[in-house]
């Protein structure tokens, strides 16, 4: 919702609805950049060719008495409650959703606060169950979502932390799973593959490599040409994985198991290697 600060009838238009699709609030923000009245910064940004700096907002207008006044939680004229929650830093007015202002993030987050901690390296508030159990990437939230290319740090959409440490919008993550399971940045699995690995282990256990080939190594094998490599036939389809070790690729599943998540994120595609005579 947008109204000019000098526009007649702003009160009547604003009273049709308390707040907007983004926030429930009883006031309009006076944008310091253009002196227009908007329900929130998002409504402003959607209608203007510039962005509203939430931290520079100084004044608001009550939707009931239309009095323009300093930003505060309650109207000084008619006592209208502008928001059950109010942050004097972000000038955020809304229903009480257990919000809290994170000094490190620099913005308000939906809480409750005790359910989150701020990771100084990732520079992001994360669920407490991830403390000490996630892979840190410096300032990861300051990067745009690799799927929609929109901001993650200030987004109202929750972020999904992948096992590799990268972030996606939760909605983008759900859409991604309809097409695949890999992080679009590093191509590592975005899902817990433990069950899949156990199935692979069972398959390998049931199809052991003949003893004469168990220690076979191949010099100069390139991943890009893996399926074209000629190896003395063990069977037409042999369950193998490859690991680079001292300049060689060795056909030993046990070695790759130790490093497969770290060294070869696409190994699931290469479980079966066709061998030619």
N, C-alpha and C positions, 0 to 999 in steps of 0.2 A: 504494500500500500504506500502510495507516495502523495504528498501534498506540499504545495509551496508554502513557505512560512507566512506569506502575505495573502494566501488564497482565501477568499470568502467561502464560508460553508464547510470548512475543513472539519469542524466539529461534527456536523451531521453525517459526513461520509465515514469518519472514523468510528462513530458510535454504532455503525451497522455491524461491526464485528470487533470483539476485543482481541487485539493482536493480529496475527497473520498465520499463514500456513507453517511458518517456521517457529514462532514463539507466541506464548500467551502473555500479554502485557497490557497495561492500562495507560500507556503513553506512547508518543511518537518521538523519535530521535530527531533533533535538528542537526542536519549534516553540516559540519564546519566547512566543507569543501564547496558546497553550492547553496547553502541556506535553505534547502528543501526539507520538508518533514517526511520521514519514512518510518514505518513500523519497526524495521530492523535493517541492519547493514546488508543482508542478503537481498532484501527487496530493493534497496538502493542500487546495489551492484547490478542487479538484473535489468534495471531500467535506465541506468546512466552509462556514460562512456568512461567512467573513472570509478575508483573504489573508495568506499568510506573507511576512514581510519577510525576504528572503534575507540581507540585510546585517546583520541582528540575531541571526542564528543563532550561538550560542556553543558548543553541545555536540552531539555525535553519539553514536550507539550502534553498536558493532561488531556485525555480523550473526553472527559466529562465537562470540565469548566474551561478548557482551552487555554489555561494560563501557561505561558512559557516561563520556565524557571530553571534553576540549576539542576543538574542530574542528581536525583536522590530517590529513595525507595517509596516515599509517600508524598502525595501532592500537598504543598504548603497552603493551598487555598481551600480545597474541598476534602482533603484526607483520603482521596482515592489511592488504593494500594497499587502501585505500578507493577510490582512483581513480588511473588512470594520469595523468590530468590533475587538478590541484587548484588552485583559485583561493582565496586566503585572504580576498579581498574579497567575492566573490559566494558563497563557500562552495559552489562547483560541483565535484562529483566526477563523472568520466566516463572513458570510453575516450579515448585520445589521438586527437584529430581535428585536430591542429595548432591548437588553440584559443589565443587570446590575449586578455588583458584590455585593453580600450580605455579609457583614462582619460577621454576626452572623452564616449564613449557611456555610460560608467559601468557597463558590463556586459561579459561575455565574448562574443567572437565566434568563429565557426569560421573558421580560417585556411586556408592559412598566412598569417601577418601580412604578409609581403612582397608578397602579391597584392592588398592593400587599402590604401586611404588614408582618412583621416577628413576629410570636407568640413566645415569649420567653420560654413559658412552653413547647409547642409542638416542639419548636426549628426548625421551618419550616416557609417558606414564604407561605402565604395563600391569596386568593382573598379578597379584602377589604370588599366584601359583607358578609364575614364570621366573620368579627371582632365583637367580643362580642356575636356571634350567633353560635359558634361551641363548642363542648365538648373537653376540653383540656386533652391530655394524655402526660405526660412528655416524651420528646425525642421520640415521636412516629415515626418520620421519620427515626430514626436510627435502626429501626427494618426492617427485610426483609419482602417483600410482602408475606402474608400467603398462597397465591395461587401458585405463581411460585417460591417462596423462593429466589428471586433475590433482590438486593439492591434497595431501594426506594429513599434514600436521594440524591444519585448522578446519578440516572437514567435519561436518556433523554426522557423517557415516563412520561407523566403527571400523577400526583397522584390524586386519587379520595378520598375525605374525606367523610366517612360514618357518619350518624347521631350519632352513638355511639362513634365517635372520631377516630376509626381505619382507616388506610390507605391501599389502594390497588392501583396497577397500573391501569390506566384508561382502558387499554385493558383487563386486568384480570377481572376488575369489569364488563365490558360488556359481557365477556364470562360467568361470574358467573350468570348473570341475565337470561341466557338461560336455566339454570338448577334450579335456586332457587332465593330467595330474602334475605337471611340472611347473616350477617357478619360471615365469617368462624372462627373468633376468639371467639366472645361472643354470637353468634347465635341470636343477635337482628336484627330487620328489617333494611335492607339497603335502604328501600324506604319510602316515605311518605305514611303512612297508614291511614291518616285522613279520606279519602273516605271510606276505608274498615271499619273503626270503626263506621262511621255514618251508614253504612249498617247494622252492628251488632246491633247498638242501635235501629234501626227501627225494626229489627227482634225481639229483646227482648221486645220492646214496644208492639208489636202485639201478643206476647206470654207471658203474665204476669204469674208470679208464683202464684198459689192459696194462699190465705191469710194464711191458716193454715200451710203453709210450708215456708213462706217468711223469717222467722227468724231461720230456722233450722241450727244447727251446727253439725259438725261431729268431734269427737275426734280422733287424731292419724291417719288422712288420709294422705297417702303418694302419692306424685305425680306419682311415677312410677307405682302405682297400681290403679290409678284413675279410669280407665275404668272397673276395676273388682270390684269396690266398690258397695255394695248393699245398696240402700236407698229406703225407702218406696215409692212405685210407685206414681209419680205425673202424668206422661205420659211415654210412652216408650222412647221417645226422649224429653229431656227437655233442653232448652237453659239455660246454667249455666256457670259461671266462679267461680273459687275458690280463696280465699285469706287467707293467714295465718295471724291470728290475735290473740295474746295472747295464742298461742299454739293450736288454733282451726282453722278449715277451714270452712268459712261461705259461704253459697250459696247466696251471694248478689252481683249482677253485679255492683251496684253503688260504692261499696267499692273498687273493683278491678280497676274500671275506673281511680281512683285517682293515682294508682301506677303501672298500667299494663306495661307501657314502662320501668319502673325502676326495677320491681320485678319479672316479668315473661315474658321474651322475646318470649317464645314458646306458648303463650296462644292461638294464632290463631289455633293451632292444636287441641285445647281442647274446642272449642266452644260447640260442641255437646258431651254430656256424656250419654251413654246408661245406663238406670236404669233397674234393675232386681227386680222381685217380690220374 
